[in-house]
Amino acid sequence: WKDEREAARQIAALGDDVWGFFAGIHYWEFYKTAAQNGCSFFSNGEVTINEPGCVEALQFMLDAVNEGVQPTAAEMGGVSDGDMFINGELGMLTTGIWMFPAFEDASFPWDVVVEPGNTQGGSHFFANGVAVSATSEQKSAAYKWIRFFTSSPEAAKIRVGASWELPTLTDVSLYDQYLQIEPPANREAVLKSLENVVVPPVIERQSEMQDAVNALLERALSGELTAQEALDEAKAAIEQLLG
């Protein structure tokens, strides 16, 4: 984190309309950033979202905006972080592989690295699932299609070649085609990021938890609450949802 923040400061110093870094301050970025600092929403059956490691993680995120290395919503003026990056207004951003095609429009060379952690690594991991309806009249045919789509070398080559996602493969040579596509030159970072994946915290009343946490993070971002106060309230809100 220290190296990332220092690099962001140096980039932001290049001009009044240039910022060094962007990562959204919301549920999805926060649980991952907290994990990079050794903290999680839950531990041993308890809600731990307000533990020191999580508070420090949220403060780190807020400080990026407070220090001026990350643009505020007003400074972004409705322009997305991806477009700001392409426009040369943003030096670094936390994003996903789905942005690679869009970044090909950039007029400058760019590359990717595995997102740094603080006490440990931590990268988002999202996955797609395939299922057959229990009431399907074609269960056998559907299963055959799913098996082909998810495990055959032919389907894997199509999915890798299209760059829409990376299938789970036992034959890693099938990734060669994907890794040879440039930009970015360091495309292998995508695979390396899987060494320290962080999965979302999940409860039965998931959407309500996300809404509650997002509302409190927004209040912390506005300065209405401190990081500690926001996460203390988040703990209480989550415990109430858990019953």
C-alpha positions as CSV (number, residue, x, y, z in Angstrom):
1,W,0.0,0.0,0.0
2,K,2.8,2.4,0.9
3,D,4.4,2.1,-2.5
4,E,1.1,2.4,-4.3
5,R,0.2,5.5,-2.4
6,E,3.6,7.1,-3.0
7,A,3.3,6.4,-6.8
8,A,-0.2,7.9,-6.8
9,R,1.1,11.1,-5.1
10,Q,3.9,11.5,-7.7
11,I,1.4,11.0,-10.6
12,A,-1.1,13.5,-9.0
13,A,1.7,16.1,-8.8
14,L,2.0,16.1,-12.6
15,G,-1.0,18.5,-13.0
16,D,-4.2,20.0,-11.6
17,D,-6.3,17.7,-13.8
18,V,-4.4,14.5,-13.2
19,W,-5.0,12.0,-10.4
20,G,-2.9,9.2,-9.3
21,F,-5.3,6.4,-8.4
22,F,-8.9,5.3,-8.3
23,A,-10.7,2.5,-6.5
24,G,-14.4,2.7,-5.7
25,I,-15.2,3.2,-2.0
26,H,-18.0,0.6,-1.7
27,Y,-18.8,-2.8,-0.4
28,W,-17.0,-4.7,-3.1
29,E,-13.7,-2.8,-2.9
30,F,-13.8,-2.6,0.9
31,Y,-14.1,-6.2,1.8
32,K,-11.1,-6.9,-0.5
33,T,-9.0,-4.1,0.8
34,A,-9.8,-5.2,4.3
35,A,-8.6,-8.7,3.4
36,Q,-5.3,-7.2,2.1
37,N,-4.9,-5.9,5.7
38,G,-5.7,-9.2,7.3
39,C,-9.3,-8.3,8.3
40,S,-12.6,-9.8,7.3
41,F,-16.3,-9.1,8.0
42,F,-16.7,-12.3,9.9
43,S,-14.3,-14.5,12.1
44,N,-15.1,-17.4,14.3
45,G,-18.8,-16.8,14.1
46,E,-18.5,-13.1,15.1
47,V,-19.0,-9.9,13.1
48,T,-15.5,-8.3,12.9
49,I,-16.0,-5.6,10.4
50,N,-15.0,-2.9,12.9
51,E,-11.8,-4.6,14.0
52,P,-8.6,-2.4,13.7
53,G,-7.4,-4.0,10.5
54,C,-10.7,-3.2,8.8
55,V,-10.8,0.4,10.2
56,E,-7.2,0.9,8.9
57,A,-8.2,-0.4,5.5
58,L,-11.2,1.9,5.2
59,Q,-9.1,4.9,6.4
60,F,-6.5,4.0,3.7
61,M,-9.2,4.2,1.1
62,L,-10.6,7.5,2.4
63,D,-7.2,9.1,2.6
64,A,-6.7,8.6,-1.1
65,V,-9.6,11.0,-1.7
66,N,-8.8,13.3,1.3
67,E,-5.2,13.7,0.1
68,G,-6.3,14.5,-3.5
69,V,-4.7,11.6,-5.2
70,Q,-8.1,10.1,-6.0
71,P,-10.8,12.2,-7.7
72,T,-14.0,12.9,-5.9
73,A,-17.3,12.2,-7.5
74,A,-17.7,15.9,-8.3
75,E,-14.2,16.0,-9.9
76,M,-15.1,13.0,-12.0
77,G,-18.2,14.8,-13.3
78,G,-20.0,11.7,-14.3
79,V,-17.0,10.4,-16.3
80,S,-16.1,6.8,-15.5
81,D,-12.8,5.8,-14.0
82,G,-12.0,3.8,-17.2
83,D,-12.7,6.8,-19.4
84,M,-10.5,9.0,-17.2
85,F,-7.7,6.5,-17.5
86,I,-8.0,6.4,-21.3
87,N,-8.1,10.2,-21.4
88,G,-4.8,10.4,-19.5
89,E,-6.4,11.9,-16.4
90,L,-5.9,8.9,-14.1
91,G,-2.6,7.2,-13.6
92,M,-3.7,3.9,-11.9
93,L,-6.9,2.2,-11.2
94,T,-8.2,-1.0,-9.7
95,T,-10.3,-2.8,-12.3
96,G,-10.8,-6.1,-14.0
97,I,-9.9,-8.0,-17.2
98,W,-13.2,-6.9,-18.8
99,M,-11.7,-3.5,-19.3
100,F,-8.8,-4.7,-21.5
101,P,-10.7,-4.3,-24.8
102,A,-11.7,-0.7,-23.8
103,F,-8.2,0.2,-22.9
104,E,-7.0,-0.7,-26.3
105,D,-8.3,2.7,-27.4
106,A,-5.7,4.4,-25.2
107,S,-3.1,6.5,-27.0
108,F,-0.3,5.5,-24.6
109,P,1.3,2.2,-23.6
110,W,-0.3,0.6,-20.5
111,D,0.2,-2.5,-18.5
112,V,-1.2,-4.4,-15.5
113,V,0.2,-5.7,-12.2
114,V,-1.3,-7.8,-9.4
115,E,-2.9,-5.4,-6.9
116,P,-0.6,-4.9,-3.9
117,G,-1.8,-5.7,-0.4
118,N,-0.6,-4.4,3.0
119,T,-0.1,-7.4,5.3
120,Q,-1.0,-9.9,2.7
121,G,-2.1,-10.2,-1.0
122,G,-5.8,-10.1,-2.0
123,S,-7.5,-10.0,-5.4
124,H,-11.1,-10.2,-6.4
125,F,-12.4,-13.5,-7.7
126,F,-15.6,-13.7,-9.6
127,A,-17.0,-16.9,-11.2
128,N,-19.8,-18.0,-13.4
129,G,-22.0,-21.0,-12.6
130,V,-23.9,-23.2,-15.0
131,A,-27.1,-25.1,-13.9
132,V,-30.0,-27.1,-15.2
133,S,-33.5,-26.5,-14.0
134,A,-34.9,-29.2,-11.8
135,T,-38.0,-29.1,-14.0
136,S,-36.2,-29.4,-17.3
137,E,-37.5,-32.0,-19.7
138,Q,-34.0,-32.2,-21.3
139,K,-31.8,-32.9,-18.3
140,S,-29.5,-35.3,-20.1
141,A,-29.0,-33.1,-23.1
142,A,-28.5,-30.0,-20.9
143,Y,-25.9,-31.9,-18.9
144,K,-24.0,-32.9,-22.0
145,W,-23.9,-29.3,-23.2
146,I,-22.8,-28.1,-19.8
147,R,-20.0,-30.7,-19.7
148,F,-18.9,-29.6,-23.2
149,F,-19.1,-25.9,-22.4
150,T,-17.2,-26.1,-19.1
151,S,-14.6,-28.9,-19.7
152,S,-13.8,-29.5,-23.3
153,P,-10.6,-28.2,-24.9
154,E,-12.6,-26.8,-27.9
155,A,-14.9,-24.7,-25.7
156,A,-12.0,-23.6,-23.6
157,K,-10.1,-22.3,-26.6
158,I,-13.2,-20.3,-27.7
159,R,-13.7,-18.8,-24.3
160,V,-10.0,-17.9,-23.9
161,G,-9.8,-16.6,-27.4
162,A,-12.8,-14.3,-26.8
163,S,-11.3,-13.0,-23.6
164,W,-14.6,-12.8,-21.9
165,E,-13.5,-15.0,-19.0
166,L,-10.9,-17.6,-18.1
167,P,-12.2,-21.1,-17.8
168,T,-10.9,-23.5,-15.1
169,L,-8.3,-25.7,-16.9
170,T,-6.2,-28.6,-16.0
171,D,-4.2,-28.2,-19.2
172,V,-2.5,-24.8,-18.6
173,S,-1.1,-24.8,-22.1
174,L,-4.6,-23.7,-23.3
175,Y,-3.9,-20.3,-21.7
176,D,-1.0,-19.7,-24.0
177,Q,-3.2,-18.1,-26.6
178,Y,-4.6,-15.7,-24.0
179,L,-1.2,-14.8,-22.6
180,Q,0.2,-13.9,-26.0
181,I,-2.4,-11.2,-26.6
182,E,-1.1,-7.6,-26.1
183,P,-1.7,-5.2,-24.6
184,P,-1.2,-5.7,-21.7
185,A,2.3,-7.2,-21.9
186,N,2.1,-8.6,-18.3
187,R,-1.2,-10.5,-18.9
188,E,0.2,-13.3,-16.8
189,A,-0.6,-11.1,-13.8
190,V,-4.3,-12.2,-14.3
191,L,-3.3,-15.7,-13.5
192,K,-1.0,-14.7,-10.7
193,S,-3.8,-12.8,-9.0
194,L,-5.5,-16.1,-8.4
195,E,-2.8,-17.0,-5.8
196,N,-4.5,-14.7,-3.2
197,V,-8.2,-14.6,-4.0
198,V,-10.7,-12.9,-1.8
199,V,-14.3,-14.1,-2.0
200,P,-17.3,-11.9,-0.9
201,P,-18.7,-12.2,2.6
202,V,-22.1,-13.7,2.3
203,I,-25.2,-13.9,4.5
204,E,-28.8,-14.9,3.8
205,R,-29.9,-11.2,3.7
206,Q,-27.1,-10.4,1.4
207,S,-28.5,-7.4,-0.5
208,E,-29.5,-5.8,2.7
209,M,-26.0,-6.1,4.1
210,Q,-24.5,-4.6,1.0
211,D,-26.9,-1.7,1.1
212,A,-26.2,-1.1,4.8
213,V,-22.5,-1.2,4.4
214,N,-22.5,1.0,1.2
215,A,-24.7,3.7,3.0
216,L,-22.2,3.8,5.9
217,L,-19.2,4.0,3.6
218,E,-20.8,6.9,1.8
219,R,-21.3,8.7,5.1
220,A,-17.6,8.1,6.0
221,L,-16.6,9.4,2.6
222,S,-18.6,12.6,3.1
223,G,-17.0,13.1,6.4
224,E,-20.2,12.6,8.4
225,L,-18.7,9.6,10.2
226,T,-15.1,8.5,11.0
227,A,-14.0,5.2,9.7
228,Q,-14.4,3.7,13.2
229,E,-17.9,5.1,13.6
230,A,-19.0,3.9,10.2
231,L,-17.8,0.3,10.9
232,D,-19.1,0.3,14.4
233,E,-22.5,1.0,12.9
234,A,-21.9,-1.5,10.2
235,K,-21.3,-4.2,12.8
236,A,-24.5,-3.4,14.6
237,A,-26.4,-3.4,11.3
238,I,-25.0,-6.7,10.2
239,E,-25.7,-8.3,13.6
240,Q,-29.3,-7.2,13.3
241,L,-29.6,-8.7,9.9
242,L,-28.2,-12.0,11.2
243,G,-30.9,-12.0,14.0
